[in-house]
Amino acid sequence: MLVRPAAIIFDLDGTLVDDESAVEAGLSAFHAVHGRALGLALPELRLRWRELFQQHFNRYLSGQVSMQEQRRLRMRDLFATSGRCLTDQEADSAFSSYRRAYTAGWRTFPEVPQALDGLHGFRLAVLTNGNGDQQRAKLAATGIAERFEGIFVSSEIGMAKPDQAAFRHVASNLGVRERDCVFVGDNLDVDIRGAAQGGMDAILVDRRFDSTARVPDLVTVSSLLEVVAIVRGRNG
């Protein structure tokens, strides 16, 4: 790990923002409206939702479909099992019952403001996969957007994690070398291995203490306050 990184770059969802809780709020609201018509209990809906999200969001990241198109595809696939074929308008309306509760549920993890305070004086940035409007709205709604010198979103830079080019793009735009950056993220494959391939040091955020995610020689923390301790501690 670097003695003093030139920049500390953060993933957004699952690292700074508790996106999983927001998704759960959205799913609960969606199930209250559509659960009976779908014939799915909430746990079943949760599993199916994640499956469809992974399938169609990856298509969005690869540029095959737009954000709105991937949402419509998810709704169509979800309702197809109950024999309904949704129009675009119906798909948008169905998704809106999820989206309203999802966006209302955007929150940072509890320690994030204190951790960012503790990193005052370091150059901070965000690299996140997703739609620029939504990810920037998430940062604004949680009150942390102004904490970062740079905000880089896959839809805006034309490349997505774990592509090493995305990490190098951030370093280049910050005017620093990749080897002088530390990336902080919660996804071992997308964040940590991608950052390593891009020439950066990395810290894995593992709030669930999932031992299967731990790999030899990888710095792993359960709170972003530990990131502050690591950086500040190595600086005396």
URHU-V958323 format. One record per residue. N is the residue number from 0. PHI is phi in whole degrees, -180 to 180 (999 if undefined). PSI is psi in radians with two decimals (* if undefined). OMEGA is omega in radians with two decimals (999 if undefined). Layout:
{{N:PHI:PSI:OMEGA} {N:PHI:PSI:OMEGA}}
This chain:
{{0:999:2.51:-3.09} {1:-65:2.57:3.07} {2:-66:-0.83:3.02} {3:-145:1.84:-3.12} {4:-67:2.54:3.06} {5:-72:-0.47:3.12} {6:-155:2.56:3.03} {7:-116:2.12:-3.04} {8:-114:2.31:-3.06} {9:-113:2.46:2.80} {10:-69:2.86:-3.12} {11:-103:-1.22:-3.04} {12:-73:2.17:-3.13} {13:88:-0.18:3.13} {14:-115:-0.97:3.08} {15:-98:-0.74:-3.08} {16:-110:2.37:3.13} {17:-80:1.28:-3.08} {18:-65:-0.57:-3.11} {19:-62:-0.70:3.10} {20:-68:-0.65:3.09} {21:-65:-0.71:3.08} {22:-61:-0.75:-3.14} {23:-62:-0.70:3.09} {24:-64:-0.73:3.11} {25:-64:-0.73:-3.14} {26:-67:-0.67:3.11} {27:-63:-0.75:3.11} {28:-66:-0.73:3.13} {29:-63:-0.76:-3.12} {30:-65:-0.63:3.13} {31:-62:-0.55:-3.12} {32:-90:-0.73:-2.94} {33:-117:-0.08:-3.06} {34:-58:-0.75:-3.11} {35:-67:-0.75:3.14} {36:-64:-0.60:3.14} {37:-79:-0.37:-3.09} {38:70:0.55:-3.09} {39:-122:2.31:2.95} {40:-72:2.80:-3.09} {41:-57:-0.75:3.10} {42:-61:-0.63:3.12} {43:-69:-0.72:3.10} {44:-62:-0.72:-3.13} {45:-58:-0.80:-3.13} {46:-66:-0.78:-3.12} {47:-67:-0.69:3.14} {48:-61:-0.80:-3.13} {49:-65:-0.67:3.11} {50:-62:-0.82:-3.12} {51:-70:-0.62:3.09} {52:-61:-0.86:-3.12} {53:-59:-0.76:-3.11} {54:-64:-0.91:-3.00} {55:-87:-0.50:3.09} {56:-69:-0.61:3.06} {57:-64:-0.60:3.07} {58:-67:-0.63:3.07} {59:-65:-0.80:-3.12} {60:-62:-0.56:-3.14} {61:-83:-0.04:3.08} {62:87:0.16:-3.12} {63:-75:-0.58:-3.12} {64:-139:2.83:3.07} {65:-82:2.98:3.09} {66:-59:-0.80:-3.14} {67:-65:-0.67:3.13} {68:-64:-0.71:-3.14} {69:-68:-0.56:3.07} {70:-66:-0.75:3.12} {71:-65:-0.69:3.12} {72:-63:-0.70:3.11} {73:-63:-0.75:3.14} {74:-66:-0.73:-3.14} {75:-63:-0.78:3.14} {76:-66:-0.64:-3.13} {77:-66:-0.78:-3.09} {78:-82:-0.28:-3.12} {79:-61:-0.57:-3.12} {80:-68:-0.33:3.09} {81:-100:0.17:3.05} {82:86:0.21:3.14} {83:-103:2.45:3.06} {84:-115:1.83:-3.01} {85:-80:2.46:2.94} {86:-76:2.98:3.09} {87:-58:-0.78:-3.11} {88:-63:-0.72:3.13} {89:-67:-0.69:3.11} {90:-64:-0.74:3.12} {91:-64:-0.71:-3.13} {92:-66:-0.74:3.12} {93:-63:-0.75:-3.12} {94:-66:-0.55:-3.09} {95:-63:-0.52:3.13} {96:-69:-0.45:3.01} {97:-81:-0.83:-2.99} {98:-62:-0.67:-3.12} {99:-60:-0.81:-3.13} {100:-73:-0.58:3.12} {101:-63:-0.86:-3.11} {102:-68:-0.59:3.10} {103:-67:-0.35:-3.10} {104:-93:0.08:-3.14} {105:-66:2.12:3.09} {106:-145:2.59:2.96} {107:-76:2.82:2.94} {108:-65:2.62:-2.98} {109:-55:-0.62:-3.04} {110:-85:-0.09:-2.99} {111:-60:-0.87:-3.14} {112:-57:-0.76:3.14} {113:-66:-0.69:3.13} {114:-64:-0.75:3.13} {115:-66:-0.61:3.03} {116:-61:-0.72:-3.11} {117:-69:-0.31:3.13} {118:-100:0.24:3.09} {119:-56:2.33:-3.12} {120:102:-0.28:3.03} {121:-95:2.62:3.05} {122:-79:2.14:-3.06} {123:-118:2.51:3.11} {124:-147:2.91:3.09} {125:-125:2.38:2.97} {126:-127:2.02:-3.05} {127:-137:2.53:3.00} {128:-85:2.48:3.08} {129:141:-2.88:3.14} {130:-88:2.29:-3.07} {131:-58:-0.80:-3.12} {132:-61:-0.79:-3.09} {133:-69:-0.79:-3.09} {134:-67:-0.66:3.09} {135:-69:-0.64:3.07} {136:-64:-0.63:3.13} {137:-65:-0.75:3.11} {138:-65:-0.70:3.13} {139:-68:-0.76:-3.10} {140:-65:-0.53:-3.14} {141:-91:-0.03:3.02} {142:78:0.36:-3.09} {143:-118:0.04:-3.07} {144:-57:-0.70:-3.06} {145:-74:-0.10:-3.13} {146:-77:-0.23:-2.96} {147:-115:2.37:3.11} {148:-71:-0.58:3.13} {149:-141:2.45:3.07} {150:-125:2.04:-3.04} {151:-120:2.10:-3.07} {152:-120:2.41:-3.02} {153:-55:-0.68:-3.10} {154:-66:-0.40:-3.10} {155:-95:-0.54:-3.10} {156:-97:-0.15:3.05} {157:78:0.33:3.09} {158:-155:2.60:-3.04} {159:-126:2.60:2.97} {160:-60:2.48:0.20} {161:-93:0.26:3.11} {162:-55:2.12:-3.11} {163:-59:-0.42:3.13} {164:-65:-0.52:3.13} {165:-65:-0.74:3.14} {166:-68:-0.71:3.13} {167:-68:-0.57:3.09} {168:-61:-0.75:-3.14} {169:-63:-0.84:-3.14} {170:-59:-0.76:-3.13} {171:-62:-0.76:-3.12} {172:-71:-0.42:3.05} {173:-85:-0.19:3.14} {174:75:0.55:3.14} {175:-129:2.89:3.10} {176:-83:2.55:3.13} {177:-56:-0.72:-3.08} {178:-69:-0.19:3.11} {179:-100:0.20:-3.12} {180:-112:2.64:2.97} {181:-119:2.27:3.09} {182:-106:2.38:-3.12} {183:-119:2.09:-3.11} {184:-156:2.91:-3.06} {185:-105:-0.07:-3.10} {186:-110:2.07:-3.05} {187:-61:-0.77:-3.08} {188:-79:-0.87:-3.03} {189:-75:-0.76:-3.06} {190:-91:-1.02:-2.94} {191:-74:-0.89:3.14} {192:-69:-0.61:3.08} {193:-63:-0.76:3.13} {194:-64:-0.74:3.14} {195:-62:-0.72:3.11} {196:-67:-0.48:3.09} {197:-85:0.09:3.06} {198:89:0.24:-3.10} {199:-105:2.68:2.87} {200:-71:2.77:-3.09} {201:-145:2.62:3.05} {202:-126:2.18:3.12} {203:-89:2.24:3.05} {204:-94:2.02:-3.08} {205:-127:1.40:-3.07} {206:-70:-0.32:-3.13} {207:-94:0.03:-3.10} {208:54:0.77:-3.12} {209:-79:1.78:-3.05} {210:-63:-0.41:-3.14} {211:-70:-0.33:-3.14} {212:-86:-0.18:-3.09} {213:-83:2.33:3.11} {214:-128:2.67:-3.09} {215:-56:2.44:3.05} {216:69:0.13:3.10} {217:-95:2.23:3.08} {218:-74:2.11:-3.08} {219:-125:2.35:3.14} {220:-129:2.78:3.08} {221:-107:-0.08:-3.14} {222:-152:2.59:3.11} {223:-69:-0.28:3.04} {224:-64:-0.49:3.08} {225:-69:-0.54:3.06} {226:-63:-0.75:3.11} {227:-61:-0.77:-3.12} {228:-63:-0.70:3.13} {229:-63:-0.86:-3.08} {230:-69:-0.83:-3.12} {231:-69:-0.66:-3.12} {232:-64:-0.65:-3.14} {233:-79:-0.13:3.07} {234:-106:0.20:-3.14} {235:79:*:999}}
